[in-house]
Amino acid sequence: MQYPNPLKKGDKVAILCPSTPTFEVRVQKAEKAMKAFGFNPVMYPSCYAYHGHLSGSDALRAKDINDAFLDDDIKGIICLKGGSGATRLLNLLDYEQIKMHPKVFVGFSDITALHMVLNQKCDLATFHGPMATSNVFIDEDHACYQDAYTLESFRVNLMTSGFKGILKNPLGEDFMTLVPGSCVGELIGGNLSLLVSTLGSPYEIDTKGKVLFIEEVSEPNYKIDKMLTALALAGKFDDCEGIILGTFSECAPEDKGYGGTDLDLDTIFEEVLVPFGKPILANLRAGHNFPQPTLAFGHTIYFNATEQIIEFK
């Protein structure tokens, strides 16, 4: 696995949008926020483009990614935001050239599709973390919020040789052990719906020997059940070494017309995941929430669900 060179203050970083567009005022705030963090942001065309629910055509969005990797003056890539549409780019990326130009790549949510292919096809460690329009960077004065946990994790991962040591949750948030045990493996994963969306394609996630991280947002519990079951049927929990559950923000039981409700998430995890017998830890505060840590996907970790340890080696 290639670990990219760390960023430095003053470095040119590409800000691009592989997924859903946003208002120009938020693009402007994102540019100011990246400058406040110390980078020299280069705003790519997809930040300003609109094509229905997409930030420009597939060709434009893919070109931005390819161009940013191939430009040696660009030292890192920070996605503007998530949404939907990154999977449409997977056939359009120049993986051979990207592999030859490794650099920092960060985002989450819909960006999971790109994490998977960059990890697997380019042997590139990538970063699941805040994006340029994330609230941690933007306030009404266009300055960085003083969220020390999120900002320090972002800085250490992107601007040093990488976080090493035991990953802690924010104060007041406890891990929960669902299945005890320990393992070693590369950390991979991301948003559940994106992990499922590529099953059966050349880009589906390979969990063999890996520790699988999963998070989700704004889905009713019955859909969480359905998606976890899809991964189970595809053998992804048979193959993985362990499972880390992040946040499931705004995911809740849905009332049914016959008077019942969905199962709660604890029951779904107990019935779908626990039978595989792999070490499982829940409530890592990573996902669609703040504070949140930046996670290095492709980095080897020691994972001990019994002792509730996630250690980046």
Backbone bond lengths (Angstrom), bond angles and torsions (degrees), N, CA, C in turn:
res aa  C-N    CA-C-N  psi(-1)  N-CA   C-N-CA  omega(-1)  CA-C   N-CA-C  phi
1 M - - - 1.464 - - 1.529 109.47 -
2 Q 1.322 117.26 129.07 1.460 121.83 177.43 1.525 109.43 -83.99
3 Y 1.328 116.28 127.77 1.456 120.77 176.21 1.520 107.72 -102.55
4 P 1.331 119.86 121.27 1.466 121.19 -171.49 1.521 112.56 -68.88
5 N 1.335 115.34 156.08 1.452 120.40 175.14 1.525 109.72 -63.31
6 P 1.321 117.97 140.00 1.473 119.86 -179.53 1.520 111.88 -67.76
7 L 1.314 115.55 153.92 1.455 121.81 176.45 1.528 110.32 -80.80
8 K 1.322 115.15 156.69 1.459 122.01 175.63 1.525 109.06 -126.19
9 K 1.311 116.16 156.65 1.460 119.37 174.67 1.524 109.16 -58.09
10 G 1.322 115.54 136.06 1.451 120.94 -177.83 1.510 114.50 92.33
11 D 1.335 117.62 -11.45 1.461 120.30 179.24 1.525 111.11 -64.90
12 K 1.336 115.19 145.09 1.456 119.97 170.89 1.521 109.32 -75.27
13 V 1.321 116.15 126.97 1.460 120.91 175.23 1.521 108.60 -124.33
14 A 1.317 115.88 136.54 1.457 121.07 177.81 1.520 109.45 -80.10
15 I 1.321 116.58 130.85 1.457 122.36 170.63 1.519 106.16 -109.23
16 L 1.319 116.57 116.85 1.460 120.87 -177.52 1.518 109.90 -139.61
17 C 1.324 115.82 163.79 1.464 120.66 -172.55 1.525 110.41 -126.01
18 P 1.325 118.66 98.42 1.462 121.17 -178.75 1.525 114.27 -79.92
19 S 1.321 117.85 -5.09 1.462 120.41 -167.33 1.525 112.00 -125.65
20 T 1.320 116.85 -111.08 1.466 123.10 -172.39 1.526 110.78 -99.74
21 P 1.329 118.02 141.65 1.468 120.31 -177.69 1.527 112.58 -73.87
22 T 1.318 114.42 173.08 1.459 120.55 176.11 1.528 108.57 -144.51
23 F 1.331 116.51 176.94 1.458 121.60 179.64 1.529 110.65 -70.60
24 E 1.322 115.57 146.91 1.467 119.43 -177.80 1.521 111.60 -60.59
25 V 1.331 117.52 -31.50 1.458 119.30 179.70 1.527 110.77 -63.44
26 R 1.331 116.97 -33.19 1.472 119.22 177.53 1.531 111.04 -73.76
27 V 1.322 116.87 -31.68 1.461 119.79 174.82 1.524 109.44 -64.51
28 Q 1.319 116.27 -42.79 1.459 120.42 179.22 1.524 111.50 -63.67
29 K 1.340 116.14 -41.15 1.463 119.91 177.35 1.526 111.05 -64.07
30 A 1.342 116.05 -39.91 1.462 120.19 179.75 1.525 110.73 -62.56
31 E 1.327 116.55 -42.17 1.467 120.09 178.52 1.527 110.61 -60.75
32 K 1.332 116.99 -44.52 1.460 120.86 179.40 1.527 111.30 -65.59
33 A 1.340 115.82 -37.73 1.463 119.38 -179.92 1.516 111.31 -65.65
34 M 1.335 117.60 -40.43 1.465 120.65 178.62 1.524 111.08 -66.48
35 K 1.327 117.04 -35.58 1.459 120.17 175.19 1.529 110.34 -65.91
36 A 1.346 116.05 -40.67 1.461 120.00 178.95 1.518 111.54 -62.93
37 F 1.341 116.18 -29.05 1.463 120.02 179.08 1.527 111.56 -79.02
38 G 1.330 116.41 -12.86 1.459 119.59 175.61 1.511 115.10 111.87
39 F 1.343 117.12 -0.76 1.458 120.29 -179.74 1.528 110.81 -90.76
40 N 1.332 114.54 166.32 1.455 122.48 172.98 1.529 106.68 -108.52
41 P 1.341 119.11 89.57 1.458 120.97 -172.81 1.517 112.70 -73.87
42 V 1.321 116.17 138.04 1.460 123.33 173.10 1.523 106.36 -113.33
43 M 1.319 116.52 111.61 1.461 121.50 -174.72 1.529 109.66 -84.89
44 Y 1.327 116.53 115.99 1.462 121.99 -176.09 1.529 110.88 -84.28
45 P 1.336 117.52 160.13 1.471 121.26 -174.26 1.526 114.82 -53.73
46 S 1.340 118.23 -33.80 1.461 119.78 -177.50 1.525 112.46 -63.95
47 C 1.319 118.04 -18.99 1.465 120.42 177.60 1.527 111.86 -65.19
48 Y 1.328 116.87 -24.95 1.463 121.37 -173.57 1.526 112.94 -113.59
49 A 1.331 117.38 -1.66 1.465 120.86 -172.05 1.522 111.29 -91.62
50 Y 1.339 115.48 154.53 1.459 122.39 177.33 1.521 109.15 -134.84
51 H 1.309 115.58 132.73 1.468 121.64 172.64 1.526 106.15 -146.73
52 G 1.327 116.03 80.62 1.459 119.88 -174.00 1.510 110.09 62.60
53 H 1.317 115.94 -125.05 1.466 120.30 -179.68 1.523 112.47 -84.36
54 L 1.320 117.58 7.88 1.463 122.41 -177.14 1.528 110.92 -115.49
55 S 1.313 116.17 150.37 1.465 121.23 179.39 1.527 109.60 -86.69
56 G 1.326 114.64 64.39 1.454 120.64 -179.14 1.512 111.75 102.22
57 S 1.318 115.60 171.44 1.465 121.11 179.16 1.516 110.73 -64.59
58 D 1.324 115.61 162.72 1.467 119.79 175.97 1.523 110.29 -58.15
59 A 1.342 116.60 -42.36 1.463 120.60 -177.89 1.522 111.38 -61.49
60 L 1.344 117.01 -41.56 1.459 120.14 -179.36 1.521 110.93 -67.21
61 R 1.309 116.55 -46.48 1.471 119.38 -177.47 1.525 111.58 -65.33
62 A 1.333 117.21 -40.17 1.466 120.24 177.41 1.522 110.93 -67.00
63 K 1.332 116.76 -39.31 1.469 120.48 179.01 1.526 110.42 -61.43
64 D 1.325 117.14 -40.80 1.461 119.52 178.15 1.533 111.11 -58.32
65 I 1.324 116.86 -44.24 1.468 119.98 -179.94 1.516 110.61 -65.72
66 N 1.326 117.27 -49.41 1.466 120.32 179.83 1.523 111.03 -59.76
67 D 1.334 116.73 -45.79 1.467 120.58 -178.60 1.523 111.28 -62.46
68 A 1.321 117.09 -41.91 1.463 120.42 -177.45 1.529 111.26 -64.99
69 F 1.322 117.12 -39.58 1.469 119.54 178.19 1.526 111.00 -68.64
70 L 1.321 117.90 -37.79 1.461 120.44 -174.46 1.528 113.45 -80.78
71 D 1.318 117.61 -16.89 1.461 121.48 -179.77 1.530 109.20 -81.92
72 D 1.331 116.66 111.15 1.458 120.11 -176.30 1.527 113.02 -69.74
73 D 1.342 117.30 -16.04 1.469 119.75 175.59 1.527 111.71 -75.44
74 I 1.317 116.58 -20.62 1.464 121.86 177.66 1.524 108.27 -87.04
75 K 1.320 116.77 121.73 1.465 120.91 -174.75 1.529 113.17 -97.99
76 G 1.321 117.31 -13.87 1.460 120.29 179.43 1.507 110.20 -163.96
77 I 1.329 116.11 164.75 1.458 123.23 -178.78 1.520 108.43 -128.30
78 I 1.325 116.58 123.01 1.463 121.85 176.67 1.526 106.92 -118.78
79 C 1.313 116.46 118.78 1.460 120.08 -178.87 1.528 110.07 -68.78
80 L 1.329 115.14 143.41 1.462 120.20 -178.39 1.516 111.48 -67.49
81 K 1.342 116.48 -48.32 1.465 122.45 -178.68 1.515 108.78 -166.05
82 G 1.331 115.52 176.55 1.457 121.25 177.09 1.520 110.72 -102.66
83 G 1.325 115.63 -139.93 1.454 120.91 -178.65 1.509 110.72 123.27
84 S 1.346 116.33 -105.53 1.459 120.70 -178.74 1.523 108.98 -157.04
85 G 1.328 116.55 146.47 1.449 120.11 173.04 1.513 116.31 125.02
86 A 1.343 118.38 -13.14 1.467 119.58 -176.37 1.526 112.34 -63.44
87 T 1.330 117.68 -31.70 1.468 119.33 -179.05 1.527 111.81 -63.98
88 R 1.334 117.89 -24.59 1.464 120.86 179.89 1.524 112.24 -69.23
89 L 1.324 117.34 -11.94 1.459 121.44 -176.06 1.520 113.21 -95.51
90 L 1.316 118.49 -9.02 1.459 120.54 -167.26 1.524 113.35 -65.43
91 N 1.329 117.79 -29.11 1.460 120.52 176.84 1.522 112.95 -82.50
92 L 1.338 117.65 -4.88 1.461 121.35 -171.45 1.525 113.50 -109.86
93 L 1.319 117.78 -1.51 1.458 120.79 -176.57 1.524 110.91 -89.97
94 D 1.326 116.00 144.80 1.468 122.66 -178.91 1.527 108.54 -92.40
95 Y 1.322 115.88 83.12 1.463 120.58 -172.28 1.526 112.93 -63.92
96 E 1.328 117.38 -35.37 1.465 119.46 -179.75 1.523 111.02 -64.34
97 Q 1.338 116.66 -43.29 1.457 119.61 178.71 1.527 111.66 -71.16
98 I 1.330 117.21 -38.83 1.463 119.84 177.99 1.526 110.17 -60.55
99 K 1.325 116.17 -41.60 1.467 120.46 -179.84 1.523 111.57 -60.17
100 M 1.322 116.34 -31.37 1.462 120.97 -178.91 1.527 112.60 -83.33
101 H 1.329 117.56 -7.78 1.463 121.68 -178.97 1.535 109.99 -130.70
102 P 1.331 117.89 61.53 1.469 119.72 -176.83 1.522 111.42 -65.93
103 K 1.327 115.43 140.02 1.460 120.18 176.22 1.521 109.07 -159.08
104 V 1.305 115.93 166.78 1.464 122.23 179.62 1.527 110.06 -56.22
105 F 1.335 115.32 132.78 1.471 121.40 175.75 1.518 107.08 -137.84
106 V 1.345 117.13 124.80 1.463 119.95 -173.35 1.523 111.34 -136.61
107 G 1.323 115.79 144.07 1.459 124.11 177.18 1.516 109.20 167.58
108 F 1.324 117.12 177.83 1.463 120.07 175.10 1.516 108.33 -153.03
109 S 1.323 117.56 -172.10 1.461 123.35 179.98 1.525 109.72 66.40
110 D 1.344 118.69 -121.00 1.462 121.72 -179.43 1.527 112.06 -61.03
111 I 1.324 116.99 -20.99 1.464 122.21 -179.53 1.525 110.60 -68.73
112 T 1.332 117.80 -11.35 1.469 121.71 174.45 1.519 111.42 -50.83
113 A 1.342 117.66 -39.64 1.468 120.59 179.81 1.522 111.10 -56.81
114 L 1.327 117.05 -38.10 1.458 121.16 -179.26 1.522 111.77 -78.48
115 H 1.328 117.37 -36.06 1.466 119.23 173.58 1.529 110.57 -55.54
116 M 1.327 116.82 -46.42 1.466 120.46 -176.92 1.523 111.53 -58.19
117 V 1.341 117.00 -49.10 1.465 118.93 -174.77 1.527 111.80 -74.54
118 L 1.330 117.98 -34.47 1.456 119.28 178.78 1.525 110.76 -68.74
119 N 1.328 117.21 -37.64 1.461 120.61 175.19 1.523 111.46 -64.01
120 Q 1.333 116.20 -48.00 1.463 121.03 -169.68 1.525 113.62 -85.16
121 K 1.316 118.23 -38.89 1.456 120.99 -176.00 1.526 113.51 -94.39
122 C 1.324 116.76 -21.16 1.468 119.88 -177.24 1.526 112.61 -118.05
123 D 1.340 116.92 -0.24 1.470 121.06 -178.20 1.527 111.30 52.51
124 L 1.326 115.57 39.08 1.457 120.69 -175.92 1.519 110.58 -110.32
125 A 1.331 115.92 124.49 1.462 120.37 171.59 1.528 108.52 -70.67
126 T 1.335 116.47 131.88 1.462 122.29 -178.66 1.526 109.05 -125.30
127 F 1.328 115.96 174.21 1.460 119.30 -171.99 1.526 111.47 -124.21
128 H 1.329 114.96 120.74 1.458 122.45 172.83 1.524 106.66 -86.06
129 G 1.344 115.23 105.35 1.454 117.77 -176.15 1.514 111.87 -166.44
130 P 1.327 116.86 -175.61 1.468 122.04 -174.85 1.519 112.61 -57.42
131 M 1.342 115.34 149.39 1.457 122.29 178.46 1.529 109.90 -107.63
132 A 1.315 116.05 174.92 1.465 119.94 -170.84 1.524 113.18 -63.56
133 T 1.350 117.42 -27.61 1.469 119.23 177.50 1.529 112.63 -97.38
134 S 1.332 117.65 7.12 1.458 119.43 179.81 1.525 110.43 -63.05
135 N 1.323 116.18 144.70 1.459 120.96 -175.88 1.521 113.36 -60.32
136 V 1.325 116.56 -23.18 1.456 118.60 -179.47 1.533 111.02 -63.42
137 F 1.326 117.04 -24.87 1.457 120.87 -179.16 1.524 113.43 -98.46
138 I 1.319 118.39 -23.89 1.457 120.82 -168.70 1.522 111.18 -116.31
139 D 1.320 116.64 122.79 1.452 120.54 167.57 1.533 107.69 -126.55
140 E 1.291 117.70 -174.28 1.463 120.52 -174.64 1.531 112.70 -64.69
141 D 1.336 116.31 -20.18 1.463 120.18 178.31 1.525 111.63 -98.44
142 H 1.335 116.07 10.85 1.467 121.87 178.23 1.528 112.11 63.30
143 A 1.287 118.54 25.84 1.457 121.55 -178.81 1.522 109.72 -112.70
144 C 1.327 115.00 170.43 1.460 119.17 179.64 1.527 110.50 -75.44
145 Y 1.299 115.99 137.05 1.453 120.37 169.93 1.528 109.31 -65.25
146 Q 1.309 115.58 154.45 1.455 119.33 178.35 1.529 110.23 -93.55
147 D 1.319 115.53 59.75 1.467 121.56 174.43 1.519 106.67 -97.80
148 A 1.318 115.80 91.38 1.461 120.82 -170.92 1.521 111.98 -61.36
149 Y 1.334 117.34 -38.46 1.474 120.34 -177.86 1.527 111.00 -61.40
150 T 1.341 117.01 -52.88 1.461 121.23 -177.13 1.521 111.38 -66.89
151 L 1.315 117.24 -46.50 1.456 120.88 -175.89 1.516 111.95 -67.73
152 E 1.325 117.85 -38.23 1.459 120.03 179.88 1.526 110.92 -69.87
153 S 1.331 117.52 -39.06 1.462 119.91 176.76 1.526 110.53 -63.50
154 F 1.326 116.60 -42.23 1.466 121.76 177.37 1.530 109.85 -60.72
155 R 1.315 117.04 -46.91 1.466 121.56 -177.58 1.526 111.42 -64.03
156 V 1.329 116.90 -48.24 1.460 120.27 -176.46 1.518 111.21 -62.65
157 N 1.319 117.67 -41.63 1.457 120.63 -178.34 1.522 112.05 -69.53
158 L 1.335 117.49 -41.10 1.458 120.35 -173.06 1.521 113.55 -92.55
159 M 1.336 117.95 -23.43 1.459 120.07 -169.56 1.524 113.88 -120.32
160 T 1.343 117.46 9.85 1.461 121.41 171.89 1.524 106.74 -131.12
161 S 1.309 116.61 -170.75 1.467 120.21 178.63 1.521 112.06 -71.55
162 G 1.333 116.76 4.09 1.464 120.78 176.58 1.508 112.12 111.87
163 F 1.327 115.64 148.85 1.461 120.44 179.67 1.518 110.12 -66.42
164 K 1.316 116.38 130.27 1.454 122.31 174.44 1.522 107.79 -129.73
165 G 1.317 115.54 137.59 1.454 119.73 -179.92 1.512 111.38 123.85
166 I 1.319 115.88 -165.78 1.458 121.96 -174.72 1.519 109.94 -89.03
167 L 1.328 114.96 126.42 1.463 121.48 179.58 1.525 109.57 -79.50
168 K 1.318 116.07 126.12 1.458 122.03 179.20 1.521 110.34 -107.99
169 N 1.307 116.66 149.00 1.457 122.08 169.81 1.530 110.11 -74.78
170 P 1.336 117.99 163.32 1.467 119.46 170.78 1.534 110.25 -58.86
171 L 1.308 116.32 155.70 1.462 120.66 179.79 1.526 110.57 -56.41
172 G 1.332 115.10 136.40 1.449 120.74 177.87 1.517 114.42 89.45
173 E 1.328 117.65 -2.42 1.464 121.43 179.19 1.525 109.38 -114.30
174 D 1.328 116.06 122.00 1.455 121.68 -176.56 1.526 111.30 -104.18
175 F 1.335 115.73 144.49 1.456 120.44 169.37 1.527 109.22 -71.81
176 M 1.325 115.81 160.18 1.459 121.91 175.00 1.524 108.64 -130.95
177 T 1.320 116.62 124.66 1.458 121.60 178.40 1.523 109.49 -85.02
178 L 1.336 116.16 120.95 1.459 120.91 175.71 1.519 111.67 -97.21
179 V 1.325 116.60 -37.17 1.467 122.25 174.55 1.521 107.11 -138.91
180 P 1.336 119.31 123.71 1.458 120.34 179.10 1.526 111.29 -72.63
181 G 1.314 115.16 166.47 1.452 120.96 179.18 1.509 110.61 132.92
182 S 1.336 116.71 172.39 1.457 121.22 -178.69 1.517 110.02 -142.53
183 C 1.338 115.31 161.13 1.454 121.09 -179.98 1.518 108.87 -164.54
184 V 1.332 115.34 172.54 1.460 122.88 173.58 1.521 107.30 -129.91
185 G 1.326 116.98 137.52 1.459 119.74 177.91 1.509 111.19 -178.96
186 E 1.332 115.96 168.32 1.460 120.48 175.45 1.521 109.69 -71.29
187 L 1.328 116.04 137.68 1.456 121.32 176.21 1.527 109.18 -82.15
188 I 1.327 116.55 126.99 1.464 122.21 178.72 1.527 108.43 -140.66
189 G 1.345 116.63 175.56 1.463 119.44 172.64 1.505 112.96 126.56
190 G 1.346 114.91 -143.29 1.451 121.16 -178.36 1.510 111.76 135.32
191 N 1.320 115.73 -141.33 1.455 121.69 -174.93 1.523 111.18 -72.32
192 L 1.324 116.38 130.30 1.463 122.17 -173.23 1.520 112.65 -58.95
193 S 1.331 118.09 -46.61 1.460 119.62 -176.83 1.521 111.64 -63.82
194 L 1.336 117.85 -31.20 1.463 120.81 177.06 1.521 111.20 -74.74
195 L 1.314 118.08 -36.83 1.464 120.43 176.09 1.519 110.48 -59.69
196 V 1.327 115.85 -38.92 1.466 120.90 -178.80 1.520 111.27 -75.61
197 S 1.330 117.92 -31.17 1.465 121.31 -171.03 1.518 113.47 -65.98
198 T 1.322 117.61 -21.09 1.466 119.61 -178.27 1.526 113.16 -103.49
199 L 1.327 118.32 3.39 1.460 120.04 178.93 1.529 110.12 -58.35
200 G 1.328 115.96 135.54 1.455 121.01 -179.48 1.512 114.07 86.14
201 S 1.340 116.99 -2.56 1.459 121.47 179.38 1.534 109.28 -105.83
202 P 1.334 117.72 170.18 1.468 119.57 175.92 1.523 113.07 -65.72
203 Y 1.331 116.98 -8.62 1.459 121.22 -174.16 1.529 113.06 -107.78
204 E 1.323 117.92 7.90 1.460 118.94 -177.12 1.517 110.44 -65.07
205 I 1.317 115.09 151.03 1.450 120.28 -174.50 1.521 111.01 -68.13
206 D 1.329 114.92 138.01 1.462 122.56 175.67 1.526 107.18 -101.57
207 T 1.322 117.23 112.37 1.459 120.78 -176.31 1.529 113.07 -100.70
208 K 1.319 117.92 4.29 1.471 120.29 -175.40 1.527 110.79 -61.17
209 G 1.333 114.42 119.62 1.450 120.26 178.38 1.514 114.82 73.07
210 K 1.339 117.62 11.00 1.466 121.58 -175.38 1.532 111.61 -107.61
211 V 1.325 115.02 162.61 1.468 121.92 170.25 1.524 106.70 -100.32
212 L 1.319 116.55 120.69 1.458 122.16 -170.88 1.527 110.83 -98.05
213 F 1.332 115.82 119.43 1.469 122.84 175.60 1.527 108.70 -97.84
214 I 1.344 116.51 135.65 1.465 121.32 -178.02 1.526 109.69 -135.27
215 E 1.345 116.03 134.46 1.466 121.77 172.61 1.527 108.13 -141.67
216 E 1.341 116.11 165.05 1.469 120.04 178.74 1.523 109.64 -157.41
217 V 1.335 115.18 164.80 1.464 120.74 -179.55 1.521 109.40 -145.53
218 S 1.342 115.72 140.67 1.468 123.79 168.29 1.521 113.71 55.61
219 E 1.310 117.15 40.77 1.462 121.62 174.15 1.528 109.04 -121.75
220 P 1.336 118.54 138.03 1.466 119.52 174.19 1.523 110.15 -65.31
221 N 1.308 115.27 155.25 1.458 119.60 -173.79 1.524 113.47 -60.66
222 Y 1.339 117.63 -32.91 1.460 117.78 -178.62 1.524 111.01 -65.27
223 K 1.345 117.44 -29.08 1.462 119.67 176.58 1.523 111.28 -75.20
224 I 1.336 117.51 -34.33 1.467 120.44 173.36 1.524 109.02 -59.27
225 D 1.329 116.40 -46.04 1.468 122.27 177.10 1.529 110.70 -56.04
226 K 1.325 115.65 -48.29 1.471 120.91 -177.45 1.532 111.33 -62.42
227 M 1.329 116.52 -43.06 1.466 119.88 -177.06 1.528 112.11 -72.01
228 L 1.333 117.45 -40.81 1.462 119.21 175.88 1.525 110.89 -63.01
229 T 1.323 116.39 -37.97 1.463 120.13 178.13 1.528 110.73 -65.25
230 A 1.338 117.62 -36.54 1.459 120.52 176.85 1.529 110.94 -61.71
231 L 1.331 117.04 -43.09 1.462 119.68 176.53 1.523 111.40 -64.42
232 A 1.336 115.64 -37.96 1.462 119.69 178.18 1.524 111.09 -63.28
233 L 1.332 117.03 -45.65 1.457 120.77 -179.35 1.531 111.67 -65.80
234 A 1.331 116.59 -27.08 1.460 121.08 178.49 1.524 112.53 -82.87
235 G 1.322 117.58 0.72 1.456 121.41 176.35 1.517 114.91 82.63
236 K 1.327 118.03 10.55 1.458 120.09 -173.95 1.529 112.66 -70.81
237 F 1.326 117.61 -29.34 1.465 119.90 177.92 1.525 111.24 -86.04
238 D 1.319 117.70 -23.31 1.468 120.28 170.16 1.520 110.13 -65.07
239 D 1.329 115.86 -40.88 1.462 120.93 -172.99 1.517 113.79 -79.49
240 C 1.328 118.48 -32.80 1.462 120.34 -172.41 1.524 111.24 -73.37
241 E 1.327 115.02 161.73 1.470 121.46 177.88 1.518 112.08 -89.57
242 G 1.318 117.31 -30.87 1.451 121.31 -178.66 1.515 109.61 -163.90
243 I 1.336 116.15 169.49 1.464 122.38 -176.29 1.523 109.02 -133.75
244 I 1.336 115.71 129.76 1.462 121.94 174.00 1.525 107.63 -116.70
245 L 1.314 116.52 121.83 1.458 121.84 179.45 1.521 109.14 -96.80
246 G 1.340 115.20 124.04 1.453 120.62 176.82 1.515 110.75 -88.39
247 T 1.311 117.04 -147.24 1.457 120.73 -179.77 1.526 110.57 -85.29
248 F 1.308 115.06 149.53 1.464 122.88 174.42 1.528 106.11 -122.09
249 S 1.334 114.06 70.60 1.461 121.88 -171.32 1.527 110.94 -67.89
250 E 1.308 115.87 133.21 1.465 123.05 177.52 1.532 111.96 57.47
251 C 1.315 117.16 26.71 1.467 122.26 171.92 1.521 106.92 -99.03
252 A 1.320 117.16 126.99 1.456 120.68 -172.46 1.522 109.95 -150.72
253 P 1.335 116.65 161.15 1.468 119.48 174.90 1.524 110.99 -62.33
254 E 1.302 115.93 144.81 1.460 121.93 177.43 1.522 109.10 -106.56
255 D 1.325 115.54 131.76 1.463 119.21 177.31 1.519 109.92 -67.78
256 K 1.327 115.53 139.52 1.461 121.11 -178.83 1.530 109.82 -106.19
257 G 1.314 115.82 153.68 1.451 121.07 -177.72 1.509 113.95 -64.98
258 Y 1.330 116.81 -21.25 1.463 119.66 -179.63 1.527 112.30 -88.17
259 G 1.338 116.50 6.20 1.455 120.01 173.80 1.502 115.07 102.09
260 G 1.336 118.30 -6.82 1.452 121.19 178.94 1.514 111.95 -99.22
261 T 1.323 116.13 -174.68 1.462 122.57 176.19 1.526 108.64 -135.97
262 D 1.336 115.24 167.62 1.460 120.49 173.18 1.528 110.18 -58.73
263 L 1.326 114.94 159.61 1.462 119.94 166.86 1.523 109.66 -63.09
264 D 1.337 116.98 151.14 1.460 118.99 173.59 1.527 108.93 -75.13
265 L 1.327 116.03 162.38 1.466 120.15 -175.30 1.527 112.03 -63.71
266 D 1.322 117.63 -37.49 1.470 119.64 179.23 1.526 110.92 -58.21
267 T 1.326 116.61 -41.43 1.466 120.22 179.58 1.525 110.68 -67.92
268 I 1.321 117.07 -41.01 1.473 120.53 178.32 1.524 110.41 -61.24
269 F 1.332 117.50 -45.86 1.463 120.21 178.20 1.524 110.65 -61.46
270 E 1.337 116.20 -41.45 1.467 120.99 -179.02 1.522 111.13 -63.34
271 E 1.313 117.19 -39.26 1.460 120.20 -174.20 1.527 113.31 -87.33
272 V 1.343 117.91 -30.22 1.470 120.26 -175.68 1.529 111.98 -97.82
273 L 1.329 118.21 -39.82 1.460 120.98 -172.43 1.525 114.13 -98.19
274 V 1.317 117.16 -44.31 1.467 120.74 -173.46 1.523 113.18 -57.59
275 P 1.356 120.36 -37.89 1.469 119.34 -178.89 1.532 114.97 -59.30
276 F 1.321 118.59 -18.23 1.465 119.50 178.57 1.520 112.21 -73.78
277 G 1.327 117.35 -15.12 1.453 120.49 174.36 1.509 115.32 72.34
278 K 1.318 118.30 10.63 1.472 121.00 178.55 1.526 109.60 -83.74
279 P 1.336 117.89 150.91 1.466 119.03 175.78 1.532 110.16 -56.58
280 I 1.327 116.19 129.64 1.468 120.49 -179.06 1.519 109.07 -133.11
281 L 1.342 115.14 128.41 1.452 122.69 175.60 1.521 107.93 -122.91
282 A 1.328 116.65 135.22 1.463 121.42 -178.75 1.529 110.62 -114.74
283 N 1.336 114.13 161.44 1.461 124.99 175.36 1.524 114.12 72.39
284 L 1.329 117.91 31.96 1.455 117.99 161.58 1.529 106.21 -67.49
285 R 1.319 116.86 126.23 1.468 119.88 -172.08 1.531 110.77 -82.52
286 A 1.311 114.93 59.33 1.462 122.46 178.15 1.516 108.24 -124.71
287 G 1.330 116.55 134.19 1.455 121.43 -177.71 1.509 109.92 145.92
288 H 1.333 115.42 -140.67 1.468 120.80 -179.12 1.529 109.43 -88.58
289 N 1.309 116.20 67.94 1.462 121.83 -175.71 1.516 108.91 -161.14
290 F 1.314 115.73 162.15 1.457 122.77 171.82 1.522 107.44 -139.73
291 P 1.334 118.16 143.01 1.462 127.25 -1.73 1.533 111.96 -65.29
292 Q 1.335 116.98 158.20 1.451 121.97 175.81 1.518 109.79 -151.20
293 P 1.335 117.05 149.59 1.460 119.69 175.99 1.527 110.56 -86.08
294 T 1.305 116.33 158.80 1.467 122.24 166.31 1.521 107.50 -89.61
295 L 1.334 116.49 132.79 1.461 122.31 -176.98 1.516 109.85 -114.55
296 A 1.320 116.99 132.37 1.460 121.79 178.12 1.529 108.81 -87.97
297 F 1.331 116.32 104.13 1.464 120.97 176.20 1.533 109.21 -76.80
298 G 1.324 115.28 135.03 1.456 121.18 -175.98 1.518 112.11 96.08
299 H 1.334 116.80 -8.26 1.459 122.02 178.81 1.532 108.69 -85.56
300 T 1.318 117.37 139.12 1.463 121.72 179.03 1.521 110.27 -76.03
301 I 1.338 115.49 131.85 1.458 120.61 177.61 1.527 110.21 -125.10
302 Y 1.315 114.70 153.65 1.463 122.19 165.46 1.522 105.86 -97.17
303 F 1.331 115.71 123.71 1.461 121.17 -174.38 1.520 108.93 -121.47
304 N 1.321 116.01 118.04 1.452 121.67 179.40 1.527 108.20 -124.36
305 A 1.339 115.82 101.33 1.462 119.66 -178.88 1.511 111.88 -72.35
306 T 1.329 117.32 -25.96 1.463 120.72 179.17 1.524 110.43 -66.05
307 E 1.325 115.10 -49.19 1.467 120.87 -178.68 1.525 112.08 -90.71
308 Q 1.320 116.86 -2.01 1.473 123.57 178.75 1.534 110.55 60.05
309 I 1.342 114.18 53.18 1.457 121.64 -178.79 1.520 109.70 -118.78
310 I 1.322 116.46 127.69 1.464 123.72 168.50 1.526 105.74 -119.97
311 E 1.329 116.64 106.00 1.458 120.87 -174.33 1.520 110.43 -116.97
312 F 1.334 115.28 121.09 1.465 121.12 175.32 1.508 107.97 -82.67
313 K 1.352 115.99 122.05 1.453 121.49 -172.24 1.529 110.84 -79.65
